[in-house]
Amino acid sequence: MNRIGIYLSSAVVLLALLSSSLFVVDQRQFGVVYALGQIKEVITEPGLNFKLPPPFQNVSYIDKRLLTLDSTDAEPMLTAEKQRVVIDWYVRWRITDPGQYIRNVGLNEAAGTNQLNRVIRNAFQEEVNRRTVLELLSSRREELMAAVKREALEAVVGEKPWGVDVVDVRITRVDYVDAITESVYRRMEAERRRVANELRSTGAAEGEKIRADADRQREVTVANAYREAQKIKGEGDAEASRAYAEAFGRDPQFAQFYRSLEAYKSSFANKSDVMVIDQSTEFFKAFRGTQPATPAPRR
């Protein structure tokens, strides 16, 4: 029984030693093997690996994926024209050499994030100081981001390389500080109001001009129409007079009768008019069918 217990205890100890000697490196990680606090080996390929059991060797893991660093500092920066602006940015970076990273930066990704944040912040401050707000908001923003990336790369590959690569630097927002933003909004509102008033004044002037031109055209059109009407009326009166003259010349007696009709028509213009008429006149004789005696021609 004692022998069986010894065998079982030995098997358990061997399994414990074996389990502490085996480790798995994920495809998303680097495996770093330490021996007495010194880097013994860096595992870059995924799979099952062996090491000495603790405390002779230990293993730690570092992320090998593309990491994102977002800005968290809302402290304003000064532009070339001494305007205070707040810039939000993010950086895409990765660890390329775990050995250099551990020796010069730290044991985890947080250490690199803290140091890289300081480098990027200083680079942005230096580049923003050289540019105006208009340049930050225009297409020259690409130049700013490229310059910050270049300065960050120079910092991480200096005398003590960090073992990291800065892949991309991007600006997500450029804005004034709150106090200046309110002032800018008020100026923008005043400017928009001025432009609106100017447009209203211009529109009112154009409206008056259009109305005046329309009134002038109406007066001209009415005058031309009146002139044409009078011309046509005059031509009609002339034609009527000619027809009357021709008709009266053919029958003087009818002409006298027609003039009498026109005279009575003019006299009876108002319903309240009262006239005393002698029925023995030639006019009423014509209505009764009585023709006045025609004098005999002289011989």
Secondary structure, DSSP 8 states (H G I E B T S, - for coil): -HHHHHHHHHHHHHHHHHHHHEEEE-TTEEEEEEETTEEEEEE-S-EEEE---TTTEEEEEEE-S-EEEE------EE-TT--EEEEEEEEEEEES-HHHHHHHT-SSHHHHHHHHHHHHHHHHHHHHTTS-HHHHHSTTHHHHHHHHHHHHHHHHTSSS--SEEEEEEEEEEEEE-HHHHHHHHHHHHHHHHHHHHHHHHHHHHHHHHHHHHHHHHHHHHHHHHHHHHHHHHHHHHHHHHHHHHHHHHH-HHHHHHHHHHHHHHHHTSSTT------TTSHHHHHHTT----------
